[in-house]
Amino acid sequence: MTLRSLDVCVVGVLAIGIAACSPSPGPEARGASRVFPYSSGCGPGPYVIPTVGTPTSERVAGDRITDGDDGDVDCSVTKSGGSYRIRGSLEEGATSFAIGGSVIAVPDTGVFQSEGATGSVSFYHPNSGNISSETCTIEVLENQEIGTGKVWGNFDCTQSTKEANPGFACNFEGSFIFENCN
């Protein structure tokens, strides 16, 4: 065996060892959203991601899109003391959705809720344009779920604005789910 073939063998063993020791990435982030305007100004709705399948709702988790396969999903759900910080965004085709805020446990109820209307939600659909609100209540009901890296909950937003028309747009509510988050 020559010195050259020994170098290749050692390099090959090192490469295999490094590959075997690397942590495998977890499953890709997944998510879904459903936005339902309940006052005029945001178009007919509801606006759902994924656009095909069973939409998420207060009682049904529904179908989801997977990051990189069906669209883009970016999310984090982290625990800090007795509260959870939620940040998530979805994009499928021309439709997008984003949510941010914190929820705390409501004693003896199994429910998590934001302290007042402190969350934010924005969405875009060709029929609505860009709509956003910084006055959203976020909640996770008893039949839903929250934990590090995952959340299934609801939102109710008022005082939204429409990018194309800086005046009041509409009030809207809906549901969202994010899984396999950072």
N, C-alpha and C positions, 0 to 999 in steps of 0.2 A: 504494500500500500504506500503510495507516495504521500508526501506532505500535503500536496494540493487536495487530494481526496479526503484526507483527515480533516482539513479545514472545513470542507463542505459538510462532512458528517457532524462535526461539532456545531456548526451554524444551524444545521437542520434540527438537531436535538434541542438547541436553545430556542429555536422558533416554535417547535412543538410544545415545549415546556411553558413558554410564555402564553401561547394560545390557550393551553389547558388551564392556566391559572387566572386568566382574565375572567372577571365576572360577566355572566351573560346578561344582556339587557332584559328587563322585564317586559311584560306585554305593553303594546302601544296604548296611549291614552285614547279613551273613547268618550263620546258625549252625544247629547241631544238637547233640543230646546223647543218650546212651543210658546209663542207670544200671541196673546189674544187682546186686541184693542177693545175697550168697552166704552169708549166715547169717540166721537167723530174726529177726523183729522189725521189718522194714520193709515187710511185705506181699509179694505174689507177684512183682511186677516182671516183666519189665523195664519201666522208665519211659522213654519216648522222646519227643523233640521233633525233628522234627514227628511228630504222631500218625498221619499217613498217609504212605505211601511207604516207601522203603528206609531203615532206620535206619543211622546211622553205627556203625562198629565199628573194631576194630584194623586190619582189612584193607580195608574199604570206606568211602569217604568218605560215601556215602549222600546222601539228599535233605536240603535245608536250608529253614529259614524265612527270610523277608526282612523286615527291620525296616519296620513300617508297613503291610505287605501281609498277612502271615500271622500276625503277632504282634509282640512287642517283642524287639529284639536290641540290646545295648549291649556294646561290647568295645574293648579296647586291647591291643596286643601291641607292646612297645617293646624295643629292644636297648640294653643298657648294658654296654660292654666285651664279655666273652665270654658274657654271660647274656642271657636274655629274660625280661621281666616280663609275665605273662599276667593279664588280668582280663576276665571275660566273664559275661554273664547273658542268659538266654532266658526268654521267657514266651509260652506259646501256650494260650489258653483258661485252664483252671484249673491247668495244669501249669507249673512253673518250675524253673530250673536256674541255678546260679551257681558259678563257679570262680575261684580266685585263687592266685597263687604265682609262683615263678621257676624256670627251668631253665637248666642250664649244659651245655656240650658235654662228652661223655665222650670223652677222647682216642682217636683212631684207630678209632672205631666208627660214626660217623654218627648217633649217638643223643644226645639231650638229655634230662637228668633232673634232678629237684629234688635238692637236697642233703638227704637224709633225708626224713622225713615232715613236710614243712614247708608243704605246700599246704592249701588249704581248699576244700571242696565242700559245697554245700547244694542240696537239691531239695525240691519239694513236688508231691504228687499226691494226689488225694482218697483213694486206697487206702492211702497211706503216712503222710500228714500231713507236717509239716515235719521233715526229717532234715538234720543237718549234722555235719561232721567237720572238725577243725583238724589232723588227723594223716593227711594224704594225700600219697602219692608221685605226682608228675606226670612223665610221660615222653613223648617224641616219638621214635618208632622210625624206622629207616632208610627205610621205605616211606611214612612220613608226612612232614609238612612244617611248618617254622616259619620265619618271617621277619617283618620289620616289618609290622604290620597283618594278619597271618594266622597261624593255628596249627591243626594237626590232631594230636591226641594222645590219651593214655589217662591214667587215674587209678586208684589203688587206695587205699581209705580204711578206716581202723579207728577204733575208739573213738568211734563216732558217737553223737549224742544225738537224742532225739525230743522236740519241743516239748511234746507232750501228756503225755509221761512222761519226766521228767528223767534217768531211769536209762539204761543202755546200750540202744541200739536195734539196730544190726546193722553188719556189715562189708559194703562194696559196692565195685564196680569199674565201669568203663565207659569210654566214648570221647566225645570232643567235637570240634567243628570250629567255627572262627570265621574269617570272611573280611571284607575291606573295613573293617577296624577303624580306629579313630583311632590 
